């Protein structure tokens, strides 16, 4: 069987299975005809936006101007359709978004050139697609799938879309795309049911829901609703929002992963509920407003307000010990990058009159909502604003002046922190070399995070800083002045510490130190065998160690991780019986799975392969390690802040001599070199 015939047979089997499964879902929730057009927007939404734009009213006109300036909303946009839509998911998504934005621009402006552009995009894809194989990127195929479904629902209002072309487009959605979306929700590519994150399920759920509306297919619509309520995967509401707290808050499933995907998932669930709402079904209020509680939770956390957190795990042991933070490796707390808040705010607060201070604040910070990612349509200020008085733009007054500015000296940097300000959508950092100035702006960024690291410094020079907050209404006054003097590295190591390359290291390791945060030790190392990688009976890494005796606890904070080493580029802390490459050892390291996953493991017999357990799945660039030795037992702990500690895996049994070697280890698992900094080093 050739490759094409194999794909066709696979598609037929999947479609047959999908058809059978649809017949087995629960009876239809409602049998009234579908309302058209009514995907994520209705004719009423579009008519309201059209009238407000024509009148030049704020905030609608401001979001409209942003839409008109977007490259994907231009009538000159050219699509690049493919036979297999998901061979290039990102390009398919970009084209679908362009079709949607051009359709919106046509309706509001009345200019048919934009509708014709949207028609060209949709016709181009429906004429080209004949194989839909989403196995390359699993459930992410659902993103362009739902975007095309929603775009087609808006465009059906355009009388110039020929009936035959519209029919072919619907055929593509129903017979080419739907089977793969359904297959993912049923099989999850053969993985455990909780393997994929919530947003992977959700994009396929929206696709099926949107296809049901577009194609007047009640069975598909009901299938998506049933999965939302009772599905076994992480897209169903109880799995996407696993923990509900008192006080109107609920934790999103990806909260310990990163805030970008957390906000993506909340926005996707909001779109799902919006489509259902526009067809007369209220899922926004489902399970005592469970989505509202999660949205408020995510909003408050990204406004740097305290929220509760429960450790999350799944069948793949993602082990999210703590809430993802601003850590330089994707935690992204406070980044304003997902245009999802206007839809939620206008539904829950403006329309239903519910209190949600987090949603209210986030919508205000984003206003006028534009577009930043193909995964979320954006421009909610234009399409969902119901009351100008309740959605003021620009906001008033200007943000509050930052308080509590502190400066902390590091090795080649200064870290600034200050009190969060929920009315600020960004901050301006200024610096001087004397307390009186002159102060020169060195950073002006958008985001709510009250922290900045100045790395453009000269060691030994004292710097003075002040910070101002900003939003759409203007800039605040300046904060108090804080100062710090960054330090440089010194050759050699403090007394009692030694650096040694263990095993095969293509690039010789090295170590320096600096007088910062007690003492900071900077370690460089390579090592083609890495630290317990694979089934290798030996290690290869750079080791900075002390000789210790008996029972002890060894604690450090890792500050940075740079270099060209491959993943796993393991680094962390270790206890070894000897300095031989195959010695018995216990180690707590990060560096697996994109350098972020932590593992606790060791070698209980000299010359054997090391065994490992999972630690925190998203440890970030700054993390704390602790190894505690009690006889033959070694227990590992991790912490985000050095205050609250979590046991990493179960205690290890590693019989070692009374005298051992404990220290920091850096490897690259190849012939490149990595570098890491460690401070707050304590041996108890």
Phi, psi and omega in degrees: 000129179281172187297316182294317178297323178297318179295319181296316179298317178301317182295321180293319179296314180299317181295319179297318178295319180296318181296317178298317183294322180298324180293344184261358180286170182297160180304155182305140181283332179204142185247009178289154180300151177291147176271135180227146340287138180200073171266249175277348173226153177249171174300324179297319177298315182291320179294320178297313179298321180297316180294319182291322178294317179300327179275354180069029185276142173274145005266002184301314184297329181290319177289325176298316179298323177294320178297315182296335180273351185284134181301331182279352180259023181259143181292346179272000182300138180240125181276168178225072184295152182233157176296315174255107186306324189264010170292334174220081184301320183295320179290320176300319179295316179300318180292321179296317178297319179298320177297316179298311183293322177293324177295318177297316182296322176299311186297318184283323181273334185081002183272115186291345181299330180284322175296321179296324176296314179299320178297316179301319180296309183294318179294322180299317180288318183292333177281339187262319188294125174222349177225124176241104181238101183270008185294339182298321182230025175055224187290349180294348174301338181293341183293301177295333179298311181289328181292320176293322178298316180291320178297317180296326180294322176290315187292340180298343177286347182277117184292345181277357177278110186302138181306321180294322178292320178296320179296320179294323178297315178296323178297319177301314183294317187278321188255339179258318188265315183307314183304323180289322178296315179296316181301322180296314181295330181279315188254336184051045179055029178077012181266169172304151190298331180260016182298315186272147179294164184303320186292337176293315175296315188299320181295324176288325176297316178296319180301312181294318178298313181295322177295322177301317178291310183303318186260011181051044183250097184296325182298319179291318177303313181292326177300315180294318179297318179298319180292321177305318184276321191227008183298151182277340181277178186284356177278340177294152193296325180288332178273325177292330180235079192282337186233123179248132183246164171292156177088014174080030179233150177211142187272130177283149187300327184261017184299329178272359179270290174193161185278338177297309180287332175298312179292324176303312182296317177300317179295322179293318179295325177297319178296319177302311181295327180293318177298315179297318179301318181290347174255015173090013181241121183267098173263347176302323183268002184302138178055053176058049177058045183300321179295319178301317180297321179290319179296319178295321178299310181295320179298312182297318181298320180280354167266009178064036173258151181289139174221155177290162177212136176242131179306136181244140175216165176218193183292344179262005178060055177288338171047066177273090185293322186223167179293133177299141186232180175283100189228007176082354178236033173105359176301314167059030177297124176092000176284128180268089188222000180238110183280075187240353197274330183295319178302311181294315181298313183291329178286307187282317188269309185282309184287311185266350176073023180274153179272130179204083185298327179294313177300317181300315181291317181293319178298321180294322181292328181276341189291132000279127185295129179248228186216133180225337181221144177295340183288337178234133186293323180076194180057035180292333177298321178291316193264337187241351180296130182253331188214115183298325181294330180268357178226062186294140174211131353291160181292158179220136001270191173298161185293162179290154178287132178299146178233165173068031180295131177230146178238132181237125182283136175234193178272102182074020178199168173228129180258126179252138173223152178206175183288133180300156178223109187286351177263006181255135174257009178178176183219153178241121182254129178238154185220150176215169177253010171215152184297336181272351181098192008285143178269134181242132179296128178244347179202136176223104188232158177260130181152165182260357187286124183270055181209142177211138177250117178270109181256358180262072186229163172251120182301139181091351178266133178274128180246147179242136187231153167212156187229141172237147175263160183217155166206191186295342182271345181147200185239142181281180168288177183266154182284182169298163178265135176232149184226158176198158181238105180295153183243160179255171179281146175245143180297152177080188184231157176299161182304135178096349181254144181224142174254138179209137172279125178260127177073206185275112180235110183295325178248122181302136179281167179206169178206143174226179177214167178211152180272076179218135181053056186083269170215140176250130178247127182252123187241130173246143181192159174234218178126103185293339177270345180065203179247097177063031182280138178061220181253020181295135178276000181228163178248164173213111186192170174264130187236126172248116195221165167235152174270123183238165185225135173076212182271145180193167171239131184240118186235137173215163169245129174268126185263323187211164181205110181227160176137181185252011181297148180283171173263125011275123172256076191285140174209156180163219181238156190209149168240126181236145177287318177224180178262013175287149182300329182257023184292155170298142184199163171226136185215148171240115189227159165237164180138344176280163174051068179071028178069013186247339187275134178264151177218148175242130182191186181180184181234110184273347177229130181302135177080009178257167176289144177283150175244150189224150171239158179283139167256214179293131185286338183225076189278337175077181185279337176242119181208155181253140177239150171211132171242129181241120180257128175224096185065234179273358182265133175233124180245135178255146178225150175232155179208149174276327189236359182079005181248306179262122185247148180233135177290129178266108182066200178257159181303144179266147171253107182227094179295120179225164176299164176299317177273128180223175177243127181234139180178195182260137184236138179225126178227174178229347182062018174200198184267016175261170182245141174246163182219136179219149178247139180231137175219190183049045184278120183226130174242119182245000000 
